[in-house]
Each structure stands twice: as structure tokens, then as C-alpha cells.
Amino acid sequence: MASNTESSMRSKTEPESTVPLENILVTAENGEITGTDGTSNADLLVEIQKLRTELIVVTEENRRIQKNALQELESKIEDNKKNLNEISDKLQSVGPLMSKLSTSNDNPEKSSNTTNVSKKSVKHFKLKHVFKDVSNFAENVMYYGERKDHYNFNWSIGVKRHENHLGFYVGCKRIAPVDNWSCRAITEYKLVGPEQNNLIRTEQNCYRRDQGFGFSKFFEWEEMKKWYIVNGNLTVEAKVTIVETTGLGKKKIRKFDESQKDVSDVVLVARDTKFYVSKMFLASQSSVFKALLFGNFEESRQSEVSLNGIDSDDFHYFLEVLYGESAIDDTNVEGVALLADMYGAPTAIRKCEEFILKESKMTLEKKLKIATRYNLERLKALESLVDHSMY
């Protein structure tokens, strides 16, 4: 009786279609799935392979989509960076020098903010001269290049043969008849060789009288002849960056000192000089100051902003021009034009153009150089006058 019951229970728990696991054989050699009767399930294998292929395709497609999405995102990020850089460059432009406006500290609570116009002064220029028949230079005799006027000083290159070495100097003379003056400058001295084989040395000096600075033994004479003399000629260059000047310029007309504190809402600092001015007035006169003082810059939340690299005298005359004073003369027009171009100040640009056209005693060549360097469009016509004067 018990055996019949057990047989009945087994028949209910084991479905008729069930195939014991031990009766299924997998042949690894040919990938066939075979039952105990030896029948191949080729259709099943084909379906599995098809699903596998589709899975691979879907996976690769997902990877491709992800890769494209990532590349598109990176491209957008780069485009945004480029746009931001372009905007920043416009705000930070200093005319031909492309100096920058930036903040020195991200936390306005910890320190006053600083606008870096450049790491050095924005006033710089290059002197170049080709000395001929250098091999026959006499000992300890100075040979000079052409003298050039830049930023109220007269500059020249000088070389000489000294104790089997080449001496290399840059001279500076004041133009204005003043007694107490100074000009601190960084000078890069360069021997120009063939195939960009240049020799460069740099130093900083402060001129306080008509004098020259440089190296009495810049390079060995025989080595200089070997590497830098071309057809008997020696080409030299000097790149001068003016850091600071004192004692020059006309008498100041208007005050921007602490006496103006009651009618100002921001202090601008150039060198160690503080200028008390109106943010709203500056913004109305200058596109750069408008962005700087009312845009998304730390300076817009500061009561005192430092302008690194800006000559305080030039900035004073620049402000006087903005405030309607007749502050421009031949000694400061270049400095004012530089700042007018740098800060996007059309009123100051127009005043510089009018002075150069109507009152300046500078040569046509000098006027054209200022017009070209500082984008004084009304003066570009001077180029034809300069060309005509050469015939």
C-alpha cells in the first residue's frame, strides 16, 4: 500500500517532459548542443550567435554614442573657454601689448584686489642697428647706432672692442630739460646670428642722468667674429621695457587725491599713488572700466583697486583728459594715447588725435608711429604725408 502511494507521488512531481540533466551532452569541439538521441539544435545555435552579434553591435553603438557625447561635451567646454577667453582678452587688452586684467586674490575679504595690466610696464620698444666693418673696430672706441626717441627719452645702442671682448651698451638721455628725473628699465641685449643663433643677456638698471648701461665684456671678440659677423657686419638689438619714470611731464591741473574722497566711490592705485574717482563717471568714459567696475569681476566689489604696471603720471594726465582738462602735450601724449587705447576711452583717443594734428611739434614719422601703435584712426592719413616727405 505504501509503495503504491510513493509511486503516485513520484508521478505527480516529475513532469513527463522533463529530461534529466545527465542526459544532455554539450560537444565543445563543434559547439553543437545534442540530446541523448543525437539530434543537433543548429537553429538554437544560430539564434544564440545572432543574439550575441546583436549584443556586440548594441554595445559598440552605445560606446560610440557615449564617445560622441563626450566629444561634443568637451567641444562645448572648449568653445565656452574660447568665448570666455575672447571676452577676457577684450576686457584685458592693452592695445598692441595685449596685457591682462585679472584678480590677485579670490577672497575679497582677505585682501584688496589688484588688476594686473602686465607683469612689467606696458611701455616697451626695440632698438636695432647693423654695425659695418666690425673686424676693424679700434680698441676702446665706442661706436653708436642711430638715436631714437621713445617715451620722453632719447635712446641709442653702443658697442666697442674692449680687452678682447665685445662691449654692448644702451644709452638713455632725457629730452625734457629737467634736473631730477629717473627711468628704471629692463633691457634685453641681443646679438643676432645667422639661423636664429642669437645670444641674449638681460639686466635692469635705473638711469638718473644721461648715461649708458650694459656689459663691458658681453662676448669674446674672436668668438663673436666666428659666430655673429656676416659679410663683415654685426647686427645687434636691444628690447627695452620701461618699468617706472619720475620727474617728467607737465604740471598737473586737477587733483585726484584724498581731498576728492567725498565725491568718489572707488580708489584706483597706480604705483603708490591713490586716485579718488567716480565709478559711474569712469564707466561712462571707458568700456574696460565699465566691465571692470560693474561686471563680474572681484574689483566691482572692492573700494580700492590696484593697477599694476601703470605709470602714475600717465594715469593722472589720462584722468585729467577724461575730466575735460587740457592736459596733453608732447611729453605725455604717447602715455595718454597708450592708456586711452588700453582702456577703450574714445574721448581721450579723440583728444590725442586733435592734439597731434593741430598742436604737436613731433615729426611726421613719430606721429605716425603713435597713430599706428595706439590705433588713432584719424591719424592714419599721416602715412601718405610721411611717404611724400621722403621724395
Contacts in CASP RR format, 6 or more apart in sequence:
PFRMAT RR
TARGET T0000
AUTHOR 0000-0000-0000
METHOD contacts of the structure
MODEL  1
MASNTESSMRSKTEPESTVPLENILVTAENGEITGTDGTSNADLLVEIQK
LRTELIVVTEENRRIQKNALQELESKIEDNKKNLNEISDKLQSVGPLMSK
LSTSNDNPEKSSNTTNVSKKSVKHFKLKHVFKDVSNFAENVMYYGERKDH
YNFNWSIGVKRHENHLGFYVGCKRIAPVDNWSCRAITEYKLVGPEQNNLI
RTEQNCYRRDQGFGFSKFFEWEEMKKWYIVNGNLTVEAKVTIVETTGLGK
KKIRKFDESQKDVSDVVLVARDTKFYVSKMFLASQSSVFKALLFGNFEES
RQSEVSLNGIDSDDFHYFLEVLYGESAIDDTNVEGVALLADMYGAPTAIR
KCEEFILKESKMTLEKKLKIATRYNLERLKALESLVDHSMY
19 35 0 8 1.000
19 36 0 8 1.000
23 35 0 8 1.000
23 36 0 8 1.000
24 33 0 8 1.000
24 35 0 8 1.000
24 36 0 8 1.000
25 34 0 8 1.000
25 35 0 8 1.000
25 36 0 8 1.000
25 38 0 8 1.000
26 33 0 8 1.000
26 34 0 8 1.000
27 33 0 8 1.000
27 34 0 8 1.000
31 45 0 8 1.000
32 40 0 8 1.000
32 41 0 8 1.000
32 42 0 8 1.000
32 45 0 8 1.000
33 40 0 8 1.000
33 41 0 8 1.000
33 44 0 8 1.000
33 45 0 8 1.000
34 40 0 8 1.000
34 41 0 8 1.000
88 100 0 8 1.000
88 101 0 8 1.000
89 98 0 8 1.000
91 101 0 8 1.000
91 288 0 8 1.000
91 291 0 8 1.000
91 292 0 8 1.000
92 98 0 8 1.000
92 99 0 8 1.000
92 100 0 8 1.000
92 101 0 8 1.000
92 102 0 8 1.000
93 99 0 8 1.000
93 288 0 8 1.000
93 342 0 8 1.000
94 100 0 8 1.000
94 117 0 8 1.000
94 118 0 8 1.000
94 122 0 8 1.000
94 338 0 8 1.000
94 341 0 8 1.000
94 342 0 8 1.000
95 338 0 8 1.000
95 341 0 8 1.000
95 342 0 8 1.000
95 374 0 8 1.000
95 375 0 8 1.000
96 341 0 8 1.000
96 373 0 8 1.000
96 374 0 8 1.000
97 118 0 8 1.000
97 122 0 8 1.000
97 124 0 8 1.000
97 342 0 8 1.000
99 116 0 8 1.000
99 117 0 8 1.000
99 118 0 8 1.000
99 122 0 8 1.000
99 342 0 8 1.000
100 116 0 8 1.000
100 117 0 8 1.000
100 118 0 8 1.000
101 115 0 8 1.000
101 116 0 8 1.000
101 117 0 8 1.000
101 288 0 8 1.000
101 292 0 8 1.000
101 297 0 8 1.000
102 115 0 8 1.000
102 116 0 8 1.000
103 113 0 8 1.000
103 114 0 8 1.000
103 115 0 8 1.000
103 297 0 8 1.000
103 298 0 8 1.000
103 299 0 8 1.000
104 111 0 8 1.000
104 113 0 8 1.000
104 114 0 8 1.000
104 116 0 8 1.000
105 111 0 8 1.000
105 113 0 8 1.000
105 114 0 8 1.000
105 298 0 8 1.000
106 298 0 8 1.000
108 298 0 8 1.000
108 301 0 8 1.000
108 302 0 8 1.000
112 302 0 8 1.000
112 304 0 8 1.000
112 305 0 8 1.000
112 306 0 8 1.000
113 298 0 8 1.000
113 299 0 8 1.000
113 302 0 8 1.000
113 304 0 8 1.000
113 305 0 8 1.000
113 306 0 8 1.000
114 305 0 8 1.000
114 306 0 8 1.000
114 308 0 8 1.000
115 292 0 8 1.000
115 299 0 8 1.000
115 305 0 8 1.000
115 306 0 8 1.000
115 307 0 8 1.000
115 308 0 8 1.000
116 308 0 8 1.000
116 309 0 8 1.000
117 307 0 8 1.000
117 308 0 8 1.000
117 309 0 8 1.000
117 310 0 8 1.000
117 342 0 8 1.000
118 308 0 8 1.000
118 309 0 8 1.000
119 308 0 8 1.000
120 186 0 8 1.000
120 241 0 8 1.000
120 243 0 8 1.000
120 309 0 8 1.000
121 241 0 8 1.000
121 242 0 8 1.000
121 243 0 8 1.000
121 244 0 8 1.000
121 309 0 8 1.000
121 311 0 8 1.000
122 309 0 8 1.000
122 310 0 8 1.000
122 338 0 8 1.000
122 342 0 8 1.000
123 150 0 8 1.000
123 151 0 8 1.000
123 241 0 8 1.000
123 242 0 8 1.000
123 311 0 8 1.000
123 335 0 8 1.000
123 338 0 8 1.000
124 239 0 8 1.000
124 240 0 8 1.000
124 241 0 8 1.000
124 242 0 8 1.000
125 148 0 8 1.000
125 150 0 8 1.000
125 151 0 8 1.000
125 155 0 8 1.000
125 239 0 8 1.000
125 240 0 8 1.000
126 237 0 8 1.000
126 238 0 8 1.000
126 239 0 8 1.000
126 240 0 8 1.000
127 148 0 8 1.000
127 155 0 8 1.000
127 156 0 8 1.000
127 157 0 8 1.000
127 170 0 8 1.000
127 237 0 8 1.000
127 238 0 8 1.000
127 239 0 8 1.000
127 240 0 8 1.000
128 157 0 8 1.000
128 235 0 8 1.000
128 236 0 8 1.000
128 237 0 8 1.000
128 238 0 8 1.000
129 145 0 8 1.000
129 146 0 8 1.000
129 157 0 8 1.000
129 235 0 8 1.000
129 236 0 8 1.000
130 233 0 8 1.000
130 234 0 8 1.000
130 235 0 8 1.000
131 143 0 8 1.000
131 145 0 8 1.000
131 159 0 8 1.000
131 233 0 8 1.000
131 234 0 8 1.000
131 235 0 8 1.000
131 236 0 8 1.000
132 232 0 8 1.000
132 233 0 8 1.000
133 232 0 8 1.000
133 233 0 8 1.000
134 159 0 8 1.000
134 225 0 8 1.000
134 229 0 8 1.000
134 232 0 8 1.000
134 233 0 8 1.000
134 234 0 8 1.000
135 225 0 8 1.000
135 229 0 8 1.000
135 232 0 8 1.000
137 143 0 8 1.000
137 159 0 8 1.000
137 160 0 8 1.000
137 161 0 8 1.000
138 161 0 8 1.000
139 161 0 8 1.000
139 162 0 8 1.000
140 160 0 8 1.000
140 161 0 8 1.000
140 162 0 8 1.000
141 160 0 8 1.000
141 161 0 8 1.000
142 158 0 8 1.000
142 159 0 8 1.000
142 160 0 8 1.000
142 169 0 8 1.000
143 158 0 8 1.000
143 159 0 8 1.000
143 160 0 8 1.000
144 156 0 8 1.000
144 157 0 8 1.000
144 158 0 8 1.000
145 156 0 8 1.000
145 157 0 8 1.000
145 158 0 8 1.000
146 156 0 8 1.000
147 154 0 8 1.000
147 155 0 8 1.000
147 156 0 8 1.000
148 154 0 8 1.000
148 155 0 8 1.000
148 156 0 8 1.000
149 155 0 8 1.000
149 175 0 8 1.000
149 366 0 8 1.000
150 240 0 8 1.000
151 242 0 8 1.000
151 245 0 8 1.000
151 334 0 8 1.000
151 335 0 8 1.000
152 174 0 8 1.000
152 175 0 8 1.000
152 176 0 8 1.000
152 245 0 8 1.000
152 248 0 8 1.000
152 249 0 8 1.000
152 331 0 8 1.000
152 332 0 8 1.000
153 172 0 8 1.000
153 173 0 8 1.000
153 174 0 8 1.000
153 175 0 8 1.000
153 183 0 8 1.000
153 207 0 8 1.000
154 172 0 8 1.000
154 173 0 8 1.000
154 174 0 8 1.000
154 175 0 8 1.000
155 170 0 8 1.000
155 171 0 8 1.000
155 172 0 8 1.000
155 173 0 8 1.000
155 240 0 8 1.000
156 170 0 8 1.000
156 171 0 8 1.000
157 168 0 8 1.000
157 169 0 8 1.000
157 170 0 8 1.000
157 171 0 8 1.000
157 236 0 8 1.000
157 238 0 8 1.000
158 168 0 8 1.000
158 169 0 8 1.000
158 170 0 8 1.000
158 171 0 8 1.000
159 166 0 8 1.000
159 167 0 8 1.000
159 168 0 8 1.000
159 169 0 8 1.000
159 234 0 8 1.000
159 236 0 8 1.000
160 166 0 8 1.000
160 167 0 8 1.000
160 169 0 8 1.000
161 167 0 8 1.000
161 221 0 8 1.000
162 216 0 8 1.000
162 217 0 8 1.000
163 216 0 8 1.000
163 217 0 8 1.000
164 220 0 8 1.000
164 221 0 8 1.000
164 222 0 8 1.000
165 216 0 8 1.000
165 217 0 8 1.000
165 218 0 8 1.000
165 219 0 8 1.000
165 220 0 8 1.000
165 221 0 8 1.000
166 191 0 8 1.000
166 217 0 8 1.000
166 218 0 8 1.000
166 219 0 8 1.000
166 220 0 8 1.000
166 221 0 8 1.000
166 224 0 8 1.000
167 214 0 8 1.000
167 215 0 8 1.000
167 216 0 8 1.000
167 217 0 8 1.000
167 218 0 8 1.000
167 219 0 8 1.000
168 189 0 8 1.000
168 191 0 8 1.000
168 214 0 8 1.000
168 215 0 8 1.000
168 218 0 8 1.000
168 219 0 8 1.000
168 236 0 8 1.000
169 212 0 8 1.000
169 213 0 8 1.000
169 214 0 8 1.000
169 215 0 8 1.000
170 187 0 8 1.000
170 189 0 8 1.000
170 212 0 8 1.000
170 213 0 8 1.000
170 214 0 8 1.000
170 238 0 8 1.000
170 240 0 8 1.000
171 207 0 8 1.000
171 211 0 8 1.000
171 212 0 8 1.000
171 213 0 8 1.000
172 183 0 8 1.000
172 185 0 8 1.000
172 207 0 8 1.000
172 210 0 8 1.000
172 211 0 8 1.000
172 212 0 8 1.000
173 210 0 8 1.000
174 181 0 8 1.000
174 210 0 8 1.000
174 248 0 8 1.000
175 331 0 8 1.000
176 248 0 8 1.000
176 249 0 8 1.000
176 331 0 8 1.000
178 247 0 8 1.000
178 248 0 8 1.000
180 246 0 8 1.000
180 247 0 8 1.000
181 208 0 8 1.000
181 245 0 8 1.000
181 246 0 8 1.000
181 247 0 8 1.000
181 248 0 8 1.000
182 206 0 8 1.000
182 207 0 8 1.000
182 208 0 8 1.000
182 244 0 8 1.000
182 245 0 8 1.000
182 246 0 8 1.000
182 247 0 8 1.000
183 206 0 8 1.000
183 207 0 8 1.000
183 242 0 8 1.000
183 244 0 8 1.000
183 245 0 8 1.000
184 204 0 8 1.000
184 205 0 8 1.000
184 206 0 8 1.000
184 207 0 8 1.000
184 242 0 8 1.000
184 243 0 8 1.000
184 244 0 8 1.000
184 245 0 8 1.000
185 204 0 8 1.000
185 205 0 8 1.000
185 206 0 8 1.000
185 207 0 8 1.000
185 240 0 8 1.000
185 241 0 8 1.000
185 242 0 8 1.000
185 243 0 8 1.000
186 202 0 8 1.000
186 203 0 8 1.000
186 204 0 8 1.000
186 240 0 8 1.000
186 241 0 8 1.000
186 243 0 8 1.000
187 202 0 8 1.000
187 203 0 8 1.000
187 204 0 8 1.000
187 205 0 8 1.000
187 213 0 8 1.000
187 214 0 8 1.000
187 238 0 8 1.000
187 239 0 8 1.000
187 240 0 8 1.000
187 241 0 8 1.000
188 200 0 8 1.000
188 201 0 8 1.000
188 202 0 8 1.000
188 238 0 8 1.000
188 239 0 8 1.000
188 240 0 8 1.000
189 200 0 8 1.000
189 201 0 8 1.000
189 202 0 8 1.000
189 203 0 8 1.000
189 214 0 8 1.000
189 215 0 8 1.000
189 218 0 8 1.000
189 236 0 8 1.000
189 237 0 8 1.000
189 238 0 8 1.000
190 198 0 8 1.000
190 199 0 8 1.000
190 200 0 8 1.000
190 236 0 8 1.000
190 237 0 8 1.000
190 238 0 8 1.000
190 239 0 8 1.000
191 198 0 8 1.000
191 199 0 8 1.000
191 200 0 8 1.000
191 218 0 8 1.000
191 219 0 8 1.000
191 224 0 8 1.000
191 228 0 8 1.000
191 234 0 8 1.000
191 235 0 8 1.000
191 236 0 8 1.000
192 198 0 8 1.000
192 228 0 8 1.000
192 235 0 8 1.000
192 236 0 8 1.000
192 237 0 8 1.000
193 199 0 8 1.000
193 227 0 8 1.000
193 228 0 8 1.000
193 230 0 8 1.000
193 235 0 8 1.000
194 230 0 8 1.000
197 227 0 8 1.000
197 228 0 8 1.000
199 219 0 8 1.000
199 228 0 8 1.000
201 215 0 8 1.000
201 218 0 8 1.000
203 213 0 8 1.000
203 214 0 8 1.000
203 215 0 8 1.000
204 243 0 8 1.000
205 213 0 8 1.000
205 214 0 8 1.000
207 213 0 8 1.000
219 228 0 8 1.000
224 234 0 8 1.000
228 234 0 8 1.000
228 235 0 8 1.000
243 309 0 8 1.000
244 271 0 8 1.000
244 311 0 8 1.000
245 311 0 8 1.000
245 313 0 8 1.000
246 313 0 8 1.000
247 313 0 8 1.000
248 313 0 8 1.000
248 331 0 8 1.000
249 313 0 8 1.000
249 317 0 8 1.000
249 329 0 8 1.000
249 331 0 8 1.000
249 332 0 8 1.000
250 317 0 8 1.000
250 327 0 8 1.000
250 329 0 8 1.000
250 331 0 8 1.000
250 332 0 8 1.000
252 316 0 8 1.000
252 317 0 8 1.000
252 320 0 8 1.000
252 327 0 8 1.000
253 320 0 8 1.000
253 325 0 8 1.000
253 326 0 8 1.000
253 327 0 8 1.000
254 319 0 8 1.000
254 320 0 8 1.000
254 323 0 8 1.000
254 325 0 8 1.000
254 327 0 8 1.000
256 275 0 8 1.000
256 276 0 8 1.000
256 277 0 8 1.000
256 316 0 8 1.000
256 319 0 8 1.000
257 274 0 8 1.000
257 275 0 8 1.000
257 276 0 8 1.000
258 274 0 8 1.000
258 276 0 8 1.000
259 276 0 8 1.000
260 276 0 8 1.000
260 277 0 8 1.000
261 276 0 8 1.000
263 276 0 8 1.000
263 278 0 8 1.000
264 276 0 8 1.000
264 277 0 8 1.000
264 278 0 8 1.000
265 278 0 8 1.000
265 279 0 8 1.000
265 280 0 8 1.000
265 303 0 8 1.000
266 276 0 8 1.000
266 277 0 8 1.000
266 278 0 8 1.000
266 279 0 8 1.000
266 282 0 8 1.000
266 293 0 8 1.000
266 302 0 8 1.000
266 303 0 8 1.000
266 304 0 8 1.000
266 305 0 8 1.000
267 274 0 8 1.000
267 275 0 8 1.000
267 276 0 8 1.000
267 277 0 8 1.000
267 303 0 8 1.000
267 304 0 8 1.000
267 305 0 8 1.000
268 274 0 8 1.000
268 275 0 8 1.000
268 277 0 8 1.000
268 304 0 8 1.000
268 305 0 8 1.000
268 306 0 8 1.000
268 307 0 8 1.000
268 315 0 8 1.000
269 275 0 8 1.000
269 304 0 8 1.000
269 305 0 8 1.000
269 306 0 8 1.000
269 307 0 8 1.000
270 306 0 8 1.000
270 307 0 8 1.000
270 309 0 8 1.000
270 310 0 8 1.000
270 311 0 8 1.000
270 312 0 8 1.000
270 315 0 8 1.000
271 309 0 8 1.000
271 310 0 8 1.000
271 311 0 8 1.000
271 312 0 8 1.000
272 312 0 8 1.000
273 312 0 8 1.000
273 315 0 8 1.000
273 316 0 8 1.000
274 304 0 8 1.000
275 315 0 8 1.000
275 316 0 8 1.000
275 319 0 8 1.000
277 319 0 8 1.000
279 289 0 8 1.000
279 293 0 8 1.000
279 294 0 8 1.000
281 322 0 8 1.000
281 323 0 8 1.000
282 289 0 8 1.000
282 290 0 8 1.000
282 293 0 8 1.000
282 322 0 8 1.000
283 289 0 8 1.000
283 290 0 8 1.000
283 293 0 8 1.000
283 294 0 8 1.000
284 290 0 8 1.000
285 322 0 8 1.000
285 345 0 8 1.000
285 347 0 8 1.000
285 348 0 8 1.000
286 322 0 8 1.000
286 343 0 8 1.000
286 344 0 8 1.000
286 345 0 8 1.000
287 343 0 8 1.000
287 344 0 8 1.000
287 345 0 8 1.000
288 342 0 8 1.000
288 343 0 8 1.000
288 344 0 8 1.000
289 343 0 8 1.000
291 297 0 8 1.000
292 299 0 8 1.000
292 300 0 8 1.000
292 305 0 8 1.000
293 299 0 8 1.000
293 300 0 8 1.000
293 305 0 8 1.000
294 300 0 8 1.000
299 305 0 8 1.000
307 315 0 8 1.000
310 339 0 8 1.000
311 335 0 8 1.000
313 332 0 8 1.000
314 332 0 8 1.000
314 335 0 8 1.000
314 336 0 8 1.000
314 338 0 8 1.000
314 339 0 8 1.000
315 339 0 8 1.000
317 327 0 8 1.000
317 328 0 8 1.000
317 332 0 8 1.000
317 335 0 8 1.000
317 336 0 8 1.000
318 335 0 8 1.000
318 336 0 8 1.000
318 339 0 8 1.000
318 340 0 8 1.000
318 343 0 8 1.000
318 345 0 8 1.000
318 348 0 8 1.000
320 327 0 8 1.000
321 327 0 8 1.000
321 328 0 8 1.000
321 336 0 8 1.000
321 340 0 8 1.000
321 347 0 8 1.000
321 348 0 8 1.000
321 351 0 8 1.000
321 352 0 8 1.000
322 345 0 8 1.000
322 347 0 8 1.000
322 348 0 8 1.000
327 336 0 8 1.000
328 336 0 8 1.000
328 351 0 8 1.000
328 352 0 8 1.000
328 355 0 8 1.000
329 355 0 8 1.000
330 360 0 8 1.000
330 361 0 8 1.000
330 362 0 8 1.000
333 352 0 8 1.000
333 355 0 8 1.000
333 356 0 8 1.000
333 360 0 8 1.000
333 370 0 8 1.000
334 370 0 8 1.000
334 374 0 8 1.000
336 348 0 8 1.000
336 351 0 8 1.000
336 352 0 8 1.000
337 348 0 8 1.000
337 349 0 8 1.000
337 352 0 8 1.000
337 370 0 8 1.000
337 373 0 8 1.000
337 374 0 8 1.000
337 376 0 8 1.000
338 373 0 8 1.000
338 374 0 8 1.000
339 345 0 8 1.000
339 348 0 8 1.000
340 346 0 8 1.000
340 348 0 8 1.000
340 349 0 8 1.000
340 351 0 8 1.000
340 352 0 8 1.000
340 374 0 8 1.000
341 349 0 8 1.000
341 374 0 8 1.000
341 375 0 8 1.000
349 374 0 8 1.000
349 375 0 8 1.000
349 376 0 8 1.000
350 378 0 8 1.000
352 370 0 8 1.000
352 374 0 8 1.000
352 376 0 8 1.000
353 371 0 8 1.000
353 376 0 8 1.000
353 378 0 8 1.000
353 379 0 8 1.000
356 362 0 8 1.000
356 367 0 8 1.000
356 370 0 8 1.000
356 371 0 8 1.000
356 376 0 8 1.000
356 379 0 8 1.000
357 378 0 8 1.000
357 379 0 8 1.000
360 367 0 8 1.000
362 370 0 8 1.000
364 382 0 8 1.000
364 385 0 8 1.000
364 386 0 8 1.000
364 389 0 8 1.000
365 386 0 8 1.000
367 379 0 8 1.000
367 382 0 8 1.000
368 379 0 8 1.000
368 382 0 8 1.000
368 383 0 8 1.000
368 386 0 8 1.000
370 376 0 8 1.000
370 379 0 8 1.000
371 377 0 8 1.000
371 378 0 8 1.000
371 379 0 8 1.000
371 380 0 8 1.000
371 382 0 8 1.000
372 380 0 8 1.000
END
